[in-house]
Amino acid sequence: MFNVFINSILKATLGQTILNIFLLILCLYPVVGSFFWFAGALSYRFLKTNKRDDDWQEIPAAKQPMITIMIPAHNEEVMIEETITYLFERLNYTNFEVLVMNDGSSDDTGKIIARLQQKYPRLRTVEILKNKGKAHAFNIGMYFAKGEYILSNDADTIPEPDALMKYMNFFMRDRDMNTSAVTANMDVQNRTSLLGKSQTVEFTSIVGVIKRSQTAINDSMYAYSGANTLYKKDFLIDVGGFRQNRATEDISIAWDHQMIGAVPRFAPNVIFHMNVPETIHDLYKQRKRWAQGGTEVWLTNIKKFLLHPIEHRYQMSMFVDSTLSIIWSFFFTLTTLSFVGTMGYFLFTGDFERVMHGIDISFVFVTFELFAGFMQLLAALLLDHHGIKLKYLLFAPLYMLFYWMVNPITVVMTFIPALKTILGFGSGTWVSPKRKSLQKK
């Protein structure tokens, strides 16, 4: 096969040669990408210095910087009391406040907050009359926050008790002056369903491998975790806050920070627990939002990378990967439709030999992709939480077969909406997903 490829290149014109190489790159992108993340995770584990995964120190109460824990909330009556109670009673940190941005809630969220304020004097709230989105609520909250650091904490998210103490260790040294934010390691709380278990594998793959790899290469990061990230307020102000018309404020702010030369940090030793979608419908809506957000930041910054590649060289690997990911999504979708149509035609005309040949070739590619993905996930599960999630490896095939197909489809489906957003027709208005209490009854 290799000789056939070489011969076809030698006989082809320059344009045909470039096209063949480009198509080969697209075909191999998922395989090469998985091995790249696998190698990057190992580099983070064995080669990267100053990770601070385990060497954090207790900060005396008198020296603790003020932190504002900000909770944007829209119709969060199911979870808000559990989260606030946990934050005040379980966190191992003294100098913090909780600021709830009640973003146009029509349920009992406001009443619950008012009742809890009688119990917790450091609980404050800002009432926003009309829901205009999480980013809008966060931007307003920045100017009411007393802390010089702001922890973005979703209403259904509970960080580990030592989270704030560990977070602050990333900001305490002189060399940390350019650190814009530290994002934590997400853990799926509602993993009783098949979808929950599968997403446990997925989040471990994303956080355990990809963020480690990006950090190991040049301290770049594709996205913060919107559910739990500690920001230095000065850097939020430097970029003008969150972009309010974006589908994913956590992705856009991460790129904005890096485009001004700030350094994002990943803290795999800081764990937070969160809910994930438990239905196919909710999962697809979430992935569409993520895909649109990723395309939006790519469209926003493509001109800067093309015109000033040297200036943004440290983020170039992130831009190249995003570019290939978007192009490959269209390539995958179009070639899949073409393959299904061709196989259907051969079946209709009775050419079963061609059908079997097509299936054989497709299985070769699928096998390579599954093997590469398996290596990526195995490394992630071994590195994340010291291998405690290795038992979920059984659900890896479902993740690789299902989620890898959903992601390119959502990129294609949201490309036009993302383009409209860049042209000024986007909106950050949100609808709170269906919540389920994390407390065991």
Disulfide bonds with the S-S distance in Angstrom:
none
